[in-house]
C-alpha cells in the first residue's frame, strides 16, 4: 500500500487524469491519502478523511511511509480555522498560506511537520459556534470542487463547517443526505440543520445550512443567506424559487 500527504496549501483533485479535466475536490495542507493507481503523469488517490477519489498531478505527490500514515490516522487532526493561516518552512524561511481546514500533523508548541520538513504556524483557534464559523464564508465565490474561503461549492461548504465541529461528512450532497436524522417538518428546523434540494428527476443536487426555520446559508454563485420555505429557496434577487426542497437532516 502506498500513501501520501499534501505538502502544498491546496492540491486540485481532478475527475480524469488530464489537466483539462474538471476539479472535483481539493486536498488541503496536511491531508493524507492512499495511492490507488499511477500513470506517467498522474496519480489516482482516495482521500483519508472523506473517502473521495480523484486524480492529482505526479509532481504534487509527497510520499508518506506506513508508519507515518498510521500515526496520523490514530490521532484526531488539529485543523486551522482562520480563512488564511501563515506557515513558515523552517528550512528556508519560505511561507505557505494555508486555507481554513488545513491539517497540522504533529502539532506541538506552534510547530507541525511533514516528513522532515518543519513549519512554524500562526494559528487561530476555531470558535465553538457553528453558525458564526459558517458565516465567515459569506461572499465566498462558488467554485465546483472548492473547499476554501477563496472558492467553495455547496457540499464543500457544509463539509468544511461541520469538520470544524469534529464531524466528518461525505463530500457530495447526495451522500451527505444519507447521514444524520430526518427533521420531519420545516417549522421544526433549527440552526445548524442541513437542508437538501433535488432536481426534476428527484436527484439531490444542492445543500445548505439552516440558520433558523426561515433562512439558509448556501453556496450558489457565492455563499449567501436566502429565505427558504416548504417549496425551497426563494431568491429576492431573481424573484423566483431557485432550489426545490427535498429533505432536512440533523447531524448534531
C-alpha positions in Angstrom: 0.0 0.0 0.0 1.3 3.5 -0.9 0.4 6.6 1.0 0.9 10.3 0.5 0.3 13.7 2.2 -0.4 17.2 0.9 2.6 19.4 1.4 1.0 22.3 -0.5 -1.7 24.7 0.7 -4.2 23.3 -1.9 -3.9 20.4 -4.4 -6.7 20.1 -7.0 -8.2 16.6 -7.4 -9.5 16.0 -10.9 -12.1 13.7 -12.3 -9.8 12.3 -15.0 -6.0 12.1 -15.5 -5.6 15.2 -17.5 -5.1 18.9 -16.9 -8.2 19.9 -18.7 -10.4 17.7 -16.6 -12.8 19.3 -14.1 -11.7 19.7 -10.5 -14.0 17.5 -8.3 -12.4 18.3 -4.9 -9.2 19.6 -3.3 -6.6 18.3 -0.9 -5.6 20.8 1.8 -2.3 21.0 3.6 -1.5 18.1 5.8 -4.3 15.8 4.5 -3.3 12.2 3.8 -4.4 9.9 1.0 -3.9 6.4 -0.3 -2.5 5.8 -3.8 -4.7 3.7 -5.9 -3.2 3.9 -9.4 -0.3 5.6 -11.2 0.3 6.7 -14.8 3.2 8.6 -16.2 2.0 12.0 -15.1 -1.0 11.3 -12.8 -1.8 9.5 -9.6 -5.3 8.3 -8.6 -5.9 8.7 -4.9 -8.5 8.3 -2.2 -8.6 11.0 0.5 -8.3 9.6 4.0 -10.7 12.0 5.7 -13.7 11.6 3.5 -13.0 8.7 1.1 -13.2 10.8 -2.0 -11.4 9.7 -5.1 -9.7 11.7 -7.8 -6.5 12.3 -9.8 -3.6 14.6 -8.8 -0.5 15.5 -10.7 2.5 13.3 -10.1 4.7 16.3 -9.3 2.4 17.3 -6.4 2.8 14.0 -4.6 4.7 13.7 -1.3 5.1 10.1 -0.2 4.3 9.1 3.4 5.5 5.8 4.8 3.2 3.2 6.5 4.4 4.3 10.0 3.8 7.9 9.4 0.4 7.3 7.9 -0.7 5.1 10.8 0.5 7.6 13.4 -1.5 10.4 11.8 -4.6 8.2 11.3 -4.6 7.3 15.0 -4.7 10.9 16.2 -7.5 13.5 16.0 -6.5 16.1 13.4 -5.6 19.6 14.5 -7.2 22.0 12.0 -6.7 25.6 11.1 -9.8 27.8 11.4 -9.0 31.2 10.1 -9.6 31.8 6.3 -5.8 32.1 6.0 -3.1 30.8 8.3 0.6 31.5 7.7 3.1 28.7 7.9 6.8 29.3 7.7 9.0 26.5 6.5 11.9 26.4 8.9 14.4 25.0 6.4 14.4 28.0 4.1 12.1 30.6 5.6 9.5 30.4 2.8 5.9 30.9 3.6 2.7 28.9 2.9 -0.7 30.4 3.2 -3.0 27.7 4.5 -6.8 27.7 3.9 -9.2 27.0 6.7 -9.5 23.3 7.5 -5.9 22.5 6.8 -4.4 19.7 9.0 -1.3 20.3 11.2 0.5 17.0 11.5 2.4 16.5 14.7 1.1 19.8 16.1 3.0 20.9 19.2 4.2 24.3 20.6 3.3 26.2 17.4 5.0 23.8 15.1 4.0 21.0 12.7 5.9 18.7 10.4 5.5 16.8 7.2 8.2 14.1 6.9 11.5 16.0 7.5 10.0 19.5 6.9 9.1 21.5 10.0 6.7 24.5 9.8 6.1 27.3 12.3 2.4 28.1 12.4 0.5 31.3 13.4 -2.8 29.5 14.3 -6.1 30.9 15.4 -8.4 28.5 17.2 -11.9 27.9 15.9 -14.9 29.2 17.9 -17.4 26.8 19.2 -20.3 28.4 17.4 -21.1 26.5 14.1 -23.2 29.3 12.7 -20.6 32.0 13.4 -18.0 30.0 11.6 -20.3 29.2 8.7 -20.9 33.0 8.3 -17.2 33.6 7.7 -17.7 32.0 4.3 -20.2 34.7 3.3 -19.4 36.2 -0.2 -17.0 33.3 -1.0 -17.3 32.7 -4.7 -18.9 29.4 -5.9 -16.2 27.0 -7.2 -17.0 23.5 -8.3 -14.9 21.2 -6.2 -13.7 24.0 -3.9 -13.3 23.7 -0.2 -11.8 27.1 0.9 -12.8 30.7 1.6 -11.4 31.6 -1.9 -13.8 29.3 -3.7 -16.2 26.6 -2.5 -19.2 24.6 -3.7 -22.4 23.8 -1.7 -21.4 20.4 -0.3 -17.8 21.6 0.3 -19.2 24.4 2.5 -21.3 22.0 4.6 -18.4 19.6 4.9 -16.0 22.4 5.9 -18.3 23.8 8.6 -19.1 20.5 10.2 -15.5 19.4 10.2 -14.6 22.2 12.5 -17.1 20.8 14.9 -15.3 17.4 14.8 -17.8 15.7 12.4 -16.5 14.5 9.0 -19.2 14.3 6.4 -19.0 12.8 2.9 -18.0 15.1 0.0 -21.1 15.2 -2.2 -24.6 16.5 -1.3 -26.4 13.2 -2.2 -24.0 11.3 0.1 -24.4 13.8 2.9 -28.2 13.3 2.7 -27.7 9.7 3.6 -26.4 10.7 7.1 -28.0 12.3 10.1 -31.5 12.2 11.4 -34.5 13.5 9.4 -36.3 16.6 10.5 -39.9 15.9 9.6 -41.2 19.5 9.2 -39.6 22.8 8.2 -41.0 24.6 11.3 -39.0 22.2 13.4 -35.7 23.1 11.8 -33.0 24.5 14.0 -29.8 26.5 13.4 -27.2 24.0 12.1 -29.7 21.6 10.5 -28.9 20.8 6.8 -31.4 21.1 4.0 -31.1 19.2 0.7 -32.7 20.1 -2.6 -33.4 18.0 -5.7 -33.9 18.4 -9.4 -36.9 17.4 -11.6 -35.6 13.9 -11.7 -35.5 13.6 -7.9 -31.7 13.7 -7.7 -30.2 15.7 -4.8 -28.1 18.4 -6.3 -27.8 21.1 -3.7 -27.4 21.6 0.1 -27.2 24.4 2.6 -27.1 25.1 6.3 -30.2 26.3 8.1 -29.8 29.5 10.2 -33.3 29.1 11.6 -36.5 27.7 10.1 -36.8 30.5 7.6 -33.2 31.3 6.4 -30.5 29.2 4.8 -26.8 29.8 4.2 -25.6 28.2 1.0 -23.2 28.4 -2.0 -24.9 29.4 -5.2 -22.9 31.9 -7.3 -21.5 32.9 -3.9 -22.1 32.0 -0.3 -25.2 33.9 0.8 -28.2 33.9 3.1 -31.7 33.5 1.5 -35.2 32.7 2.5 -36.4 29.1 2.5 -39.9 27.7 2.8 -41.7 24.4 2.0 -41.2 25.0 -1.7 -37.5 25.7 -1.5 -35.1 28.6 -1.6 -36.6 31.9 -2.8 -34.2 34.4 -4.4 -35.1 38.0 -3.8 -32.5 38.9 -6.4 -34.2 36.8 -9.2 -37.7 36.9 -7.8 -38.2 33.2 -8.1 -37.5 29.9 -6.4 -34.1 28.6 -7.4 -33.9 25.2 -5.5 -36.6 22.7 -4.6 -36.6 21.5 -1.0 -36.3 17.7 -0.6 -35.3 16.9 3.0 -33.8 18.3 6.1 -31.2 16.4 8.2 -29.8 17.0 11.7 -26.2 15.9 12.5 -25.5 17.4 15.9 
